């Protein structure tokens, strides 16, 4: 059933399919239609879901506490809608495929707002009649009668201001207040869809009654009341359209970081900021990055560096002898401020406030080594308040950005990582697993629920987060409030594969291994150039995996994988686009994939999400329709190695593997590192 509903609020039963069978969603749920577009409120049975994907687009929770609640678009009823939900309940976040089916026979439109309006109007008319009768009967006691009438109105009809207040209450985690028949109903968890729907109904009923009172009184007093009547709104549930919570608004501002990129300030320092820098730093020169667009590095003559990230975060790096930097002329070494907190708040105030809020004592900053750097007292005063000053190499890093681990391994800098947001079993990088097994790197909780006490006890100097930290801004705020600076790795937002790998220069600057970082990047750049050195093969390639509900997930044309395929001499069947998109993949029914990819020359199965397969027979077990595909018939079905998604510095090698696949009829298995042919 294609949705063709009038604007309004409905309830509808929902059935969850797929997954392991352990998860559930609240049913019935709210269905909100505005300007012909329908959105459903989806409340899961736990709070472990950090995003959903519908038709290739990602949606994030509209709450920060309690069960995970989302608002997703709905275009059809009675048809299973494929969705993907990412759960953090396990040691490593996992995407799980489900289906949601909305039952049209259960659809009920909510009309409590109009009903409350008419009831409220009728009630006030009756009360007004009683008052008029009493005034005629007892003229001498008109004042007392007026007071009694007002008391009667207060006990039976909520105040319009309170009703409006109820309708605007959307902050998840706070009580959603709604007044119904003069009683205050407390919804202790407005994030829950069922309670949110009730709060919305109550708010609408209360508002209707209140506005009925206002309009009636204005009419009887000779006023039109139209202006007041036009102020009615859709209530608390409809306010979820605005993302429902202050936390959700924070997600939209910082989010994965891409949505707000157009509003970010330019990377580096402004001209006004440059003028305030001490002359002893020397001239500043911008490192010319070839492909990366999400960060920049400015170098000063005396060896200091300024790293800027596209979300506005800036780190000022002061080299030490340990980093292998040349020792400039000694000019004294004052204490370094490394919290990046605004100067308007004293350290004592910050510590008192943070301890009071979180119960965790802020870490004291370790004494800085003598670096022989210029007057850092003047530097601390000259730098903008939001710039964090760190000494290089940065030590005891808390690493939540998994892409960075392979870069740190490549730099031989795992010793600078003390804490990981991924446990030992979640790593496919041997060196990382061994470091955690031996205790050199400790598990300190996932990005959304870090172990603050362990992070502080290990004297963490920097938390390196992935873009998902934008969905839990309170974590970032708490880390910074207790003296742990935070920087986000945006390498996943680079559309060019070489742009992703060029982020190794970022980590080379943090660890003082700039030359080693440059060498590693040049090696992968050479591998990429080798893969693209030949002519286009004219061979078509599909990169996909099959979801548990039978749908097929493929990479969008704007993703980096299609670019790798094109670079290696192949042609991605869905094309390549320059448009940036916050979602890297899209889902389609098997029939659609069949029509698009049946005659494709090569199939590459994505094991990172779909799981590894070893044989063609195993793949056909996921969908028998694949037996008709040209690539299956000709034995050109390949699979990615399970560790590929963590090997951020292997994209050049992966492109070379694709090139070998496309150009050699029977390549030796030893020739490819991250691709293997199905038996």
SULRA-V618483 format. One line per field, one symbol per residue. ss: DSSP state (h for helix, s for strand, l for the rest). psi: psi as a letter, one per 30 degrees, with the letter a starting at -180 (. if undefined). burial: I if it has 16 or more other C-alpha atoms within 10 Angstrom, else O. A space follows every 50 residues. Layout:
ss=???
psi=???
burial=???
//
This chain:
ss=lslllllsssssssssssllllllslllssssssllssssssssllllss ssssllssslllllllllsssssslsllllsssssssllllllsssssss sssssssssllhhhhhhhhhhhhhhhhhhhhhhhhhhlhhhhhhhhhhhh hhhhhhlllhhhhhhhhhlllllllsssssllssssslllllhhhhhhhh hhhhhhhhhhhhhhhhhhhhlllllhhhhllllllllhhhhhlllhhhhh hhhlllllllhhhlllllllhhhhhlllhhhllsssllllllllssssss llllsssssllllsssssslhhhlllllllllllllllllllllllhhhh hhhhhhhhlllllllllllllllllhhhhhhhllllssssssllllsssl lhhhhhhhhhlllhhhsssslllhhhlllhhhhhhhhhlllsslllllll lhhhhhhlllllssslhhhhhlhhhhhhhhhllllsssllhhhlllhhhh hllhhhhhhhhllhhhhhhhhhhhhhhhhhhllllllllsssssssllll lssssllllhhhhhhhhlllssllllllllllllsssslhhhhhhhhlll lsssslhhhhlllllhhhhhlllhhhhhlhhhhlllsssslllhhhllll hhhhhhhhhhhhhlllllhhhlllsssll
psi=jkkillkaklkkkkkklaaffflllkkllkjkkkhfkkkkjjklglggkf llkkhfkkklkglflakkkljlkkfllgkkjklkkkkgflekkkkkklkk kkjfffkkkkgfeeeeeeeeeeeeeeeeeeeeeeeeeiefheeeeeeeee eeeeffklkeeeeeeeffjfjkflkjkkkjhgkkkkjfjffkeeeeeeee eeeeeeeeeeeeeeeeeeefgglefeeeefgklfaeeffffggeleeeee efeebffeegeffllkkakleeeeffkkfffalkkkkjkeekfgllkkkl egflljkklfgfkkkjkjlleffgkkjlkkgljlkkkgfgkkffkleeee eeeeeeefgkkkkkklkklkfglljfeeeeeeklffkkkkkkkklhkjjf jfffeeeeeefhgfffkfkkfkleffkgjeeeeeeeefgekkkhllefil jeeeeefghkfkkjllfffffiffeeeeeefggjlkkkjgfffkfkefee ffffeefeeefgheeeeeeeeeeeeeeeeeegfllkfgkkkkjllklfgf lkklklfflfeeeeeeefgljkfglkkfkkkfkfllllleeeeeeegegk ekkjkjfeeflkkfleeeeffejfffffkeeeegghklklkfgeffifgg eeeeeeeeeeeffkeilkfffkegkkkk.
burial=OOOOIOOIIIIIIIIIIIIOOOOOIIIIIIIIIOOOOIIIIIIIIOIIII IIIIOIIIIIIIIIIIIIIIIIIIOIIOOIIIIIIIIIOOOOIOIIIIII IIIIOOIOIIOIIIIIIIIIIIIIIOIIOOIIOIIOOOOOOIOOIOOOIO OOIOOIIIIIOIIIIIIIIIIIIIIIIIIIIOOOIOIOIIIIIIIIIIII IIIIIIIIIIIIIIIIIOOOOOOOIOOOOOOOIIIIIIIIOOIIIIIIOI IIIIIIIIOOOOOOOOIIIOOOOOOOIIOOIOOOOOOOOOIIIIIIIIIO OIIIIIIIIIIIIIIIIIIIOOIOIOOOOOOOIIOIIIIIIOOOOOOOOI IOIIOOOOOIIIIOIOOOOOIIIIIIOOIIOOIIOOIIIIIIIIIIIIII IIIIIIIIIIIOIIOIIIIIIIIIOOIIIOOIIOIIOOOOIIIIIIIIOI OIOOIIOIIIIIIIIIIIIIIIIOIIOIIIIIIIIIIIIIIIIIIIIIII IIIIIIIIIIIIIIOIIOOIIOOIIOIIIIIIOOOOOOIIIIIIIIIIII IIIIIIIIIIIIIIIIIIIIIIIIOIOOOOIOOIIIIIOIOOIIOOIIII IIIIIIIIIIOIIOOIOOIOOOOOOIOOIIIIOOOIIIIIIIOIIIIIII IIIIIIIIIIIIOOOOOOOOOIOIIIIIO
//
